[in-house]
Amino acid sequence: MTTLEESTFLNLPCLRLHNAALSLHITQSVGPRILALQLGDGPNLFAELPHFTIPCPGAGLLTLWGGHRLWHAPEVSRRTYLPDDQPVSIAAVPDGAHIIQPTESAAGLQKSLRVRLPDDSATVVVDHMLTNHGLWPVTCAPWAITQLRTGGTAVLPQLTSNADPDGLQPNRTLALWPYTDVNNPHIRWGNEVIRVTAALTAGALKIGFPNPRGWLAYHWQKTLFVKRAHFDPQASYLDGNSSSQCYCNDQFLELETLGPAATIAPGETMTHREVWNVYGNVTLGETETAVARLIADLELDTPHRDVKRET
C-alpha cells in the first residue's frame, strides 16, 4: 500500500511517499524536488546538497539541494539555472503525488513531476512534464537529473550489436564536455559498459551518448539504483544525440536522461518518463565480465512494462 504523509527533510517541509519497499521525501517549499530515496530503512541514496548553489545571470542563485530535479535542455545558464525557490503545490494522485511549480516567468514554462509507487516493489515511476504557459512556442527537451552520493560507481551501457548487417558502420558515439579528461583514472572505458567511479577530488567530467539499451545504473554500498527511459531511434536528441548523460565532480554524481527535442506550443505539455528500480544486497564486481553477468542476472536489458506507458 502506498502512503503519503507529512515529513521534514534537510530542514524543509516535505511529504513522505512510501510503500513496503521504498521511501521518498518530496519537498513542498522549493522545486519540484525529490530530496531522498531510501530502500527500506536504509540511508538516502541521493546526494544532500543544501549549500550547493549555481549563479543564474540576472536572477540570483539556484540551490541544487541534491536529489532529483527536472531541467529543460539545452543548457543555457540564463534559462537553465533559473532559481526554483518558490513553494510548489502537491496533489495526491493514485499511488503517488503530482508536484507543480509556479510558471517560470522568464521562460513561460511550468515544471511538474508526477511520482508514483505502482505496487509494493522497489519501483518508482516519474513523469517529468513541461507545460508552455507563454505566448510563443518553445523548443527544448525535458531533462531528468538524479544526484547521487559519491563513493559509488556509475554503469553506462554501450551498444554492442552491429549498426548494419556487415558490421562496417559505427555503432557507438560519445559526447565529451570540454572539462572531461579522457585520461581521468576514474573512467574505465569498456566495450559493453563504461564505468565512472565517483571519487574525484577536484575538477569534473561529463559523458553523453545515445542509449538504445534504455537504462543507467549506480552502485553504492551494495545497493544498485537503476533508472530507465525510452529511447526513440527516429527522434533527435540534444547534446550530440545524447539521450543519456553522466556528470561527476567531487560532491556528487548525476545520472541524466533527456527526452527528444521538440517544440511545445502555447498551452501544450511535453512529458518524459523514467522508471526507477532499486536492488539491495548487490555486488557489482571489479571486471567488466562480472558487471555483464550482473546485467544479465537482473535482466536490465529487458524493457520495464511502465517505461513507454504514459497516463
C-alpha positions in Angstrom: 0.0 0.0 0.0 1.3 3.5 -0.9 1.1 6.2 1.8 1.6 9.9 1.6 2.3 11.8 4.8 3.9 14.9 6.1 7.6 14.8 6.9 10.7 17.0 7.2 14.0 16.5 5.3 17.0 18.8 5.1 15.0 21.2 7.4 12.4 21.6 4.7 8.7 20.6 5.0 8.2 17.6 2.8 5.7 14.8 2.0 7.0 11.3 2.5 5.7 8.9 -0.2 6.4 5.2 0.8 5.3 1.6 0.4 6.6 -1.6 1.8 9.9 -1.3 -0.1 10.8 2.3 -0.6 10.5 5.8 0.9 10.8 9.1 -0.9 10.8 12.7 0.6 9.3 15.3 -1.7 9.9 18.9 -0.7 6.9 21.3 -0.5 8.9 24.6 -0.3 11.1 24.5 -3.4 11.4 22.6 -6.6 9.9 20.4 -7.8 12.5 18.2 -6.0 12.6 14.6 -4.7 15.2 15.0 -1.9 15.5 11.4 -0.7 15.2 7.8 -1.9 15.6 5.1 0.7 15.4 1.3 0.3 13.6 0.2 3.4 15.2 1.8 6.5 18.5 2.3 4.7 20.4 5.5 4.0 19.4 8.2 1.5 20.9 7.2 -1.9 20.7 10.7 -3.2 23.3 13.4 -2.6 22.4 16.0 0.0 23.5 19.5 -1.1 21.6 22.2 0.7 24.5 24.7 0.3 25.4 23.9 -3.3 24.5 26.9 -5.5 24.9 28.0 -9.1 24.6 31.6 -10.2 22.0 32.5 -12.7 22.8 35.7 -14.6 20.4 38.4 -13.6 18.3 36.1 -11.4 20.4 35.3 -8.3 21.4 31.8 -7.1 19.9 28.4 -7.9 20.2 26.0 -4.9 20.5 22.4 -6.2 19.6 20.8 -2.8 20.6 17.3 -4.2 18.1 14.6 -5.0 16.1 14.5 -8.3 15.1 17.5 -10.4 13.7 18.5 -13.8 15.5 20.9 -16.1 14.9 21.8 -19.8 17.8 21.4 -22.3 19.8 22.8 -23.9 21.9 24.0 -21.0 21.9 27.8 -21.1 22.8 29.5 -17.8 20.3 32.3 -18.1 17.4 29.9 -18.6 18.5 26.6 -17.2 19.7 27.9 -13.8 16.5 29.9 -13.0 16.0 29.7 -9.2 13.2 27.4 -8.2 12.9 28.6 -4.6 9.1 29.1 -4.5 6.7 26.8 -2.8 5.2 24.1 -5.0 1.7 22.7 -5.0 1.4 18.9 -4.3 -1.8 17.0 -5.1 -2.4 13.3 -4.2 -2.9 11.0 -7.3 -3.5 7.3 -7.3 -0.3 5.6 -5.7 1.6 8.9 -5.6 1.8 12.7 -5.9 1.8 15.4 -8.5 4.2 18.3 -7.8 3.7 21.5 -9.7 5.9 24.6 -9.6 4.8 28.2 -10.4 5.4 29.1 -14.0 8.9 30.4 -14.8 8.2 33.9 -15.9 11.4 34.2 -17.9 10.8 31.0 -20.0 7.0 30.7 -19.8 7.4 27.1 -18.8 6.0 25.2 -15.8 7.8 22.2 -14.5 5.9 19.4 -12.8 6.6 15.8 -11.6 4.1 13.0 -11.2 5.7 10.4 -8.8 4.1 7.1 -8.3 4.8 3.8 -6.5 2.8 1.5 -8.7 3.0 -1.6 -6.5 4.8 -2.9 -3.3 8.1 -3.4 -5.1 11.1 -1.1 -5.1 9.8 0.7 -8.2 9.2 4.4 -8.9 7.5 5.9 -12.0 8.4 9.5 -12.5 6.7 11.6 -15.2 8.5 14.8 -16.0 6.3 17.5 -17.6 7.0 20.8 -19.2 3.9 23.0 -19.9 4.1 26.1 -22.0 2.1 28.9 -20.4 3.8 31.5 -22.6 2.7 33.3 -25.8 5.2 31.7 -28.2 6.3 28.1 -29.0 9.4 26.9 -27.1 11.8 24.3 -28.5 13.6 22.3 -25.8 13.9 18.9 -24.2 12.9 17.6 -20.8 16.0 16.8 -18.8 15.7 14.4 -15.8 18.6 14.6 -13.4 19.4 12.4 -10.4 22.2 13.5 -8.0 23.7 10.5 -6.1 26.2 10.2 -3.3 29.8 9.9 -4.0 31.8 6.8 -3.3 29.9 4.5 -5.8 30.2 3.5 -9.4 28.0 4.5 -12.4 27.4 1.9 -15.1 26.8 3.3 -18.5 25.7 0.6 -21.0 27.1 0.7 -24.6 25.6 -0.7 -27.8 27.3 -4.0 -28.7 25.2 -5.0 -31.8 26.1 -4.1 -35.3 24.6 -1.0 -36.9 24.4 -2.7 -40.3 24.4 -6.4 -41.4 28.1 -6.3 -42.4 29.3 -4.6 -39.2 31.0 -1.9 -41.3 29.2 1.2 -39.9 30.0 2.7 -36.5 27.7 1.5 -33.7 28.7 3.9 -30.8 29.1 7.6 -30.4 30.2 9.6 -27.3 29.8 13.2 -26.4 32.5 14.6 -24.1 32.3 18.0 -22.5 35.4 20.3 -22.6 36.3 19.8 -18.9 36.4 16.0 -19.4 39.9 14.5 -19.3 39.8 11.2 -21.3 42.7 10.0 -19.2 40.9 10.5 -15.9 41.6 7.4 -13.9 38.0 7.4 -12.5 36.7 6.5 -16.0 37.0 2.8 -17.0 36.3 2.5 -20.7 34.8 -0.8 -21.7 33.2 -2.4 -24.7 29.9 -3.3 -23.0 29.8 -0.7 -20.3 31.7 2.5 -19.3 32.1 2.8 -15.5 32.6 6.0 -13.6 33.8 5.9 -10.0 32.5 8.9 -8.0 35.8 9.6 -6.2 37.0 12.8 -7.8 38.9 15.2 -5.5 38.9 18.1 -8.0 37.5 19.0 -11.4 34.6 17.4 -13.2 33.7 15.1 -16.1 30.7 14.5 -18.3 29.9 11.8 -20.8 26.9 11.6 -23.0 25.7 9.0 -25.6 22.6 7.7 -27.4 21.2 4.9 -25.3 19.1 2.2 -27.1 19.6 -0.1 -24.1 17.5 2.4 -22.2 19.0 2.3 -18.7 21.6 3.8 -16.4 22.8 2.4 -13.0 24.7 3.5 -9.9 26.1 1.0 -7.4 26.7 2.3 -3.9 27.2 0.3 -0.7 25.7 -2.9 -2.1 22.7 -1.1 -3.4 22.0 -0.7 -7.1 19.9 2.2 -8.4 18.6 1.8 -12.0 16.8 4.4 -14.0 15.2 3.7 -17.3 13.9 5.9 -20.1 12.5 5.0 -23.6 14.9 5.7 -26.5 13.4 6.6 -29.8 15.9 5.8 -32.6 13.9 8.1 -35.0 14.0 11.1 -32.7 16.5 13.9 -32.4 18.3 14.3 -29.0 20.3 17.3 -27.9 24.0 17.3 -26.9 25.3 15.2 -29.7 22.2 12.9 -29.7 22.9 12.1 -26.0 19.7 10.6 -24.6 21.7 9.6 -21.5 24.4 11.5 -19.7 26.6 11.2 -16.6 28.2 14.1 -14.8 30.6 13.8 -11.8 32.5 16.1 -9.6 33.9 15.9 -6.0 30.5 16.3 -4.4 28.0 14.2 -6.4 27.4 12.1 -9.4 24.5 12.7 -11.7 22.6 10.2 -13.9 20.7 12.1 -16.5 18.2 11.2 -19.2 16.8 13.5 -21.9 13.6 13.3 -23.9 13.6 14.0 -27.6 14.0 17.7 -28.6 10.6 19.1 -29.6 8.6 22.3 -29.9 6.0 22.9 -27.2 3.2 25.1 -28.5 1.4 27.5 -26.0 -0.9 25.5 -23.8 0.7 22.2 -24.6 2.7 19.8 -22.3 5.7 17.6 -23.1 6.2 14.5 -20.9 9.3 12.4 -20.3 9.0 9.2 -18.2 11.6 7.5 -16.1 11.2 4.2 -14.2 13.4 3.6 -11.2 14.3 0.2 -9.6 16.4 -0.3 -6.5 18.1 -3.6 -5.7 19.6 -4.4 -2.4 22.5 -6.7 -1.5 24.1 -6.4 -4.9 27.8 -6.9 -5.6 29.0 -5.1 -8.8 32.3 -6.9 -9.3 35.6 -5.5 -10.4 35.7 -6.7 -14.0 33.6 -5.9 -17.0 32.7 -9.6 -17.3 31.3 -9.5 -13.7 29.3 -6.4 -14.5 27.9 -8.0 -17.7 26.9 -11.1 -15.6 25.0 -8.9 -13.2 23.2 -7.0 -16.0 22.1 -10.4 -17.4 21.0 -11.7 -13.9 18.9 -8.6 -13.2 17.6 -8.6 -16.8 18.4 -4.9 -17.1 18.2 -5.0 -20.9 14.5 -6.2 -20.7 12.3 -3.1 -21.0 10.2 -2.4 -18.0 6.5 -2.6 -18.6 5.9 1.0 -17.5 8.6 2.8 -19.5 6.6 3.6 -22.6 3.2 3.9 -21.0 2.1 7.4 -20.0 -1.1 8.0 -18.2 
